[in-house]
Amino acid sequence: KTTECTQRLQALSWEIAVRRGNCFSQALGIAVTSYLTSISDGGPGWRGYANTWLRHGYLITFEGLLSAVGKELGMIEDASVAVEMLRMVHVVLVPDDCVYGAVNKNESSRRRIPVPHSPYVRWVHLAHLSKKGSGSKSMYRLEIGLNQSYYQSRVPEPLKGGAAVRFFPVLYQMGVDIRQWGVNAGRNVTSQ
């Protein structure tokens, strides 16, 4: 009985880890795209927000239109966890020849994931930074290697030199629960 329970627990733990990984990667992609768009020419990063992002974080909002009825509740829960996990991410923009956090350039380049079809983003690297102590949370540092000339001319000055900006995500859930409940109630009546 103990072995069977242990196997079920391990299978459930694996399923949860896979779901979290899938949802987190989607939320991270959306957050990074929003952030990079905000520092583009004329974006909020150039209008004085870069210093605010350094102090308080980059605000990113997600809006959900799912109901809390049936299978959609699981989607809301997955999104909620993924959005909350974004709080653990700090983004650092670096020129593509930079060697932050590595002992040497070879070590750093082995951990980078190339972005082959982008004219400006050369590579990305997500590093897990563990915090020590009681109640510690995992933290992640996402380094984005940018084309040298793009970095020098188009990244706002406060965001250069290894400045880390953390994400400050918010999820708004505006489901149509009463309508969905009516549909589900109607299905139950016709199936009886």
C-alpha positions as CSV (number, residue, x, y, z in Angstrom):
1,K,0.0,0.0,0.0
2,T,2.8,2.4,0.9
3,T,4.6,1.8,-2.4
4,E,1.3,2.4,-4.4
5,C,0.7,5.7,-2.5
6,T,4.3,6.7,-3.1
7,Q,4.0,6.0,-6.9
8,R,0.8,8.0,-7.1
9,L,2.4,10.9,-5.3
10,Q,5.4,10.8,-7.6
11,A,3.1,10.7,-10.7
12,L,1.0,13.6,-9.4
13,S,4.2,15.6,-8.6
14,W,5.5,15.0,-12.1
15,E,2.2,16.0,-13.7
16,I,2.1,19.2,-11.6
17,A,5.8,20.1,-12.5
18,V,5.1,19.6,-16.2
19,R,2.0,21.8,-16.0
20,R,3.8,24.5,-14.1
21,G,6.7,24.4,-16.5
22,N,4.4,24.7,-19.6
23,C,2.3,27.5,-18.1
24,F,5.4,29.4,-16.7
25,S,7.2,29.3,-20.0
26,Q,4.1,30.8,-21.8
27,A,3.7,33.5,-19.2
28,L,7.5,34.3,-19.3
29,G,7.4,34.6,-23.1
30,I,4.5,37.1,-22.9
31,A,6.2,39.1,-20.1
32,V,9.5,39.3,-21.9
33,T,7.8,40.4,-25.2
34,S,5.9,43.1,-23.3
35,Y,9.1,44.3,-21.6
36,L,11.2,44.4,-24.8
37,T,8.4,46.3,-26.6
38,S,8.3,48.8,-23.7
39,I,12.0,49.7,-24.2
40,S,11.7,50.0,-27.9
41,D,12.0,53.5,-29.5
42,G,9.5,55.9,-28.0
43,G,8.2,53.3,-25.5
44,P,7.6,53.9,-21.8
45,G,11.3,53.0,-21.1
46,W,12.3,56.2,-22.9
47,R,9.7,58.3,-21.2
48,G,11.1,58.0,-17.6
49,Y,9.7,54.6,-16.6
50,A,13.0,52.8,-16.6
51,N,14.0,54.2,-13.2
52,T,10.5,53.3,-11.8
53,W,10.9,49.7,-13.1
54,L,14.3,49.4,-11.4
55,R,12.8,50.5,-8.1
56,H,9.4,48.8,-8.1
57,G,9.4,46.3,-10.9
58,Y,7.8,46.1,-14.4
59,L,4.1,45.9,-14.1
60,I,2.5,43.4,-16.5
61,T,-1.2,42.6,-16.4
62,F,-2.9,39.4,-17.6
63,E,-6.6,39.4,-18.2
64,G,-8.6,36.2,-18.0
65,L,-12.1,35.7,-19.3
66,L,-12.7,32.1,-18.1
67,S,-15.4,31.0,-15.8
68,A,-14.7,29.2,-12.5
69,V,-17.0,26.4,-13.5
70,G,-15.9,23.0,-14.8
71,K,-12.6,22.5,-16.6
72,E,-12.0,26.2,-16.9
73,L,-11.2,26.4,-13.2
74,G,-8.1,24.3,-13.8
75,M,-7.0,26.7,-16.5
76,I,-7.5,29.7,-14.1
77,E,-5.5,27.9,-11.4
78,D,-2.7,27.1,-13.9
79,A,-2.6,30.7,-15.1
80,S,-2.6,32.0,-11.5
81,V,0.4,29.9,-10.6
82,A,2.3,30.9,-13.7
83,V,1.7,34.6,-13.3
84,E,2.7,34.3,-9.6
85,M,5.9,32.6,-10.6
86,L,6.8,35.6,-12.8
87,R,7.5,37.5,-9.5
88,M,10.6,35.3,-9.2
89,V,12.1,36.6,-12.4
90,H,14.6,39.5,-12.8
91,V,15.5,40.6,-16.4
92,V,18.9,41.9,-17.3
93,L,19.7,43.3,-20.7
94,V,23.3,42.9,-21.8
95,P,25.4,43.4,-24.9
96,D,25.9,40.0,-26.6
97,D,29.6,39.9,-25.9
98,C,29.0,40.3,-22.1
99,V,30.1,37.7,-19.6
100,Y,27.9,38.4,-16.5
101,G,27.8,35.7,-13.8
102,A,30.3,33.4,-15.4
103,V,33.9,32.6,-14.6
104,N,34.9,32.8,-18.2
105,K,33.4,33.5,-21.6
106,N,33.3,29.7,-22.6
107,E,31.3,28.8,-19.5
108,S,28.9,31.7,-20.2
109,S,28.4,30.8,-23.9
110,R,27.6,27.2,-23.1
111,R,24.6,28.2,-21.1
112,R,23.2,30.6,-23.6
113,I,20.3,29.7,-25.9
114,P,20.7,31.3,-29.3
115,V,17.9,33.3,-30.9
116,P,18.8,32.7,-34.6
117,H,16.2,34.8,-36.5
118,S,16.1,38.0,-34.4
119,P,17.9,41.0,-35.7
120,Y,18.5,42.3,-32.2
121,V,18.2,39.5,-29.6
122,R,21.2,37.2,-29.9
123,W,20.7,34.8,-27.0
124,V,18.9,34.3,-23.7
125,H,20.0,32.7,-20.5
126,L,17.8,31.8,-17.6
127,A,19.8,31.2,-14.4
128,H,18.3,29.7,-11.2
129,L,19.4,31.7,-8.2
130,S,18.7,29.9,-4.9
131,K,18.2,31.9,-1.8
132,K,19.4,30.5,1.5
133,G,17.5,30.6,4.7
134,S,14.1,30.0,6.2
135,G,11.1,30.4,3.9
136,S,13.4,31.0,0.9
137,K,11.9,31.2,-2.6
138,S,13.6,30.4,-5.9
139,M,14.7,33.4,-8.0
140,Y,15.6,33.5,-11.7
141,R,17.8,35.8,-13.6
142,L,16.9,36.1,-17.3
143,E,19.8,37.6,-19.2
144,I,19.0,38.8,-22.7
145,G,22.0,39.3,-25.0
146,L,21.3,42.1,-27.4
147,N,23.2,43.1,-30.6
148,Q,26.0,45.5,-29.4
149,S,24.9,48.5,-31.5
150,Y,21.2,48.0,-30.6
151,Y,22.2,47.8,-26.9
152,Q,24.3,51.0,-27.0
153,S,21.8,53.1,-29.0
154,R,18.4,51.8,-28.0
155,V,18.4,50.5,-24.4
156,P,17.6,53.3,-21.9
157,E,20.6,54.3,-19.8
158,P,19.2,53.2,-16.4
159,L,18.7,49.6,-17.8
160,K,22.4,49.2,-18.8
161,G,25.3,47.9,-16.8
162,G,23.7,44.8,-15.5
163,A,20.6,46.5,-14.0
164,A,18.0,43.9,-13.0
165,V,14.3,44.6,-13.4
166,R,11.9,42.3,-11.7
167,F,8.5,41.5,-13.0
168,F,5.4,42.7,-11.1
169,P,2.6,40.6,-12.6
170,V,-1.1,40.9,-11.9
171,L,-3.9,38.6,-13.1
172,Y,-7.4,40.0,-13.5
173,Q,-10.1,37.3,-13.8
174,M,-13.3,38.6,-15.3
175,G,-15.2,35.4,-16.0
176,V,-18.8,35.1,-17.0
177,D,-19.7,32.7,-14.2
178,I,-23.4,33.2,-14.1
179,R,-23.8,32.6,-17.8
180,Q,-21.6,29.6,-17.8
181,W,-23.5,28.2,-14.8
182,G,-26.7,28.6,-16.7
183,V,-25.3,26.7,-19.7
184,N,-24.0,23.9,-17.4
185,A,-27.3,23.8,-15.5
186,G,-29.2,23.5,-18.8
187,R,-27.0,20.6,-19.9
188,N,-27.7,18.8,-16.6
189,V,-31.5,19.2,-17.0
190,T,-31.5,17.9,-20.6
191,S,-29.3,14.9,-19.7
192,Q,-31.5,13.7,-16.9
